[in-house]
Amino acid sequence: MPTHHTIQQLDHLIISHWEHVHDVDAKLNELLSARKCKINSVFEWTPENIDALLRLNQRLTNCFEKVRDEAKPIIRALQKRLDDNDAFLHDFWIEAKVTPYIYVPDETGTLAEPETGIEMILTESVSEYNVLKIDCINSEEGMDAMAYLNQ
């Protein structure tokens, strides 16, 4: 793992690699992992950084609550079909995936999805993973439990 590089050097290596493969592969994952470790090693637990993490956590919690609220009526309808011995439906599984996107200010200051650079690659690579995934939910209680666990 290229741990001797600076964050800026890792960004350059990641961008250069992306330009050649345009895909998330083992090498890109290795570079992204090294970048994450480097950034984590210089992170400072300042009041501002703690506040930013708490705001991010609240936004993620809000996303899970929205997923739960969207899924509840679907779960109720499917559960009713099961309770009514629906000839077609014997079981169900719901999978919800919350994928974060990174927005950067454009030349006018409006936030937009990045089209180039490290932010674009981070957005693309994050969408390759089930970042915040809820699956195997077949009851409202399961959905409530998952929303609670992610708070």
N, C-alpha and C positions, 0 to 999 in steps of 0.2 A: 504494500500500500504506500502511495507517495506522500508520506507524512512530513517530509522535509520541505515541501513547497509552502509558499504563502497562500492565503486565501485567494488573492488576485491571480497568482500563478495557476492555482487549481481551476479557477473560473476560466482562464484562458485555455487550459488543457481540456476542460469539459466542452467548451464551445468548439474548439478545434476538432475534438473527437465527434461531436454531434454533427458537424458539417460533413464528415465523412460517412457516417452510418445512418443518421436520421432515425435512430431507434434506441430503445433502452436495452443495452446488452450488459454483459458481465463487466467489461472495462468501464463503461459509463457508471454502473453501480459502484464500482471500486472507487472511482474518482469522486462521485457524490458522497460516498461514505467518508472518504478522507476529508472532504470539505466540511461535512457535518462535524466530524471530530475536531477539526481545527477551529471551527466557529464555537463549538461547545467549550473548548479549552480556554478561549479568551472571553467567554461570557462573564459579565459582572452582575451580581445580584443587587443592582441599585434599585431604589424605590421606583424609578421610571420604568426599568425593565420588568420589575415585578408587576407593576400596574399594567403594562402592555400584555404580559402573559395572562393576567387575570381577565383582561378584556377579550383576549383571544379565546380563553376558556369559556367565557360567557357566550361568545358568538357560536362556538361549537355546541354548547349546551342548547342554545336556541335552535340550532339546526336539528339536533336530535329531537327536540320537542316538536318541531314542525313535521319531521318524518313520522313521529308517533301519531300526531294529530291527523296526518294524511292517511296513515295506514289503518287507524281504528275503524272507520266505516267499512273498509274493504274486509278487514278481519271479521267484523260483525256479520257482513253479508255472507262470507264464505262459511263462517261457523253456523249460521242459520241453515244454509244448504246442507251441511253435514248433519245437523240436528234433525232436519226434515228427511234424512235418508235419501238425499239426491242421488239418482241413479248414475250420474256422471262423475260426481266429486266424492272422493273417498278420503282425501287428505290434502293439505296444502302447505306451502312453504312460501314465505315472503322474504325477499332479500332487498335491503335498502342500502345504498352506498352514498355516502357524503364525501364528495371530492373537493378539496379546497383549490381555489384558483388564485393566482398571484396577479394583481393589477398594478400597473405602473402609470405615473402621470405622462400623458402625451405632451406635445409641444404647447398645447393650450392649457395644460394643467388638469384636463379631464382624465379620470382613471380609465384605463383600457387594458385589454389583454395584450401582453407583450408579443411582438412578432419576431423579435430576434433577441439574442443575448442570454445571459444566465437565467433571468427570470422566466423567459419562454421555455427554456430547457427544464427548469424546475417544475413549471406547470405541466409540461408534457410528461415528465418522468413521474410526477405524483399521480397523474391520472392513470398510469399503468398499474397502480396498486389499489387494492381495496383499503383505502386509508382509514376510513371510519366505517366499518361494515357491520351491519346488523343482519344476521340471517337465522334461518331455522326458527322463525317466529310463527306460531300458529295459534296464538291466543292474545287477547288484549293484555292479560297479565304479563305475558312474555315481553310484549312491547313496552309496557310500563316499567318492567324490571330493567330492560336495556336502557331506556331513557334515564332511569335513576342511576344506573351504574356509570353512565357517561357524564354525570354532572361533576 
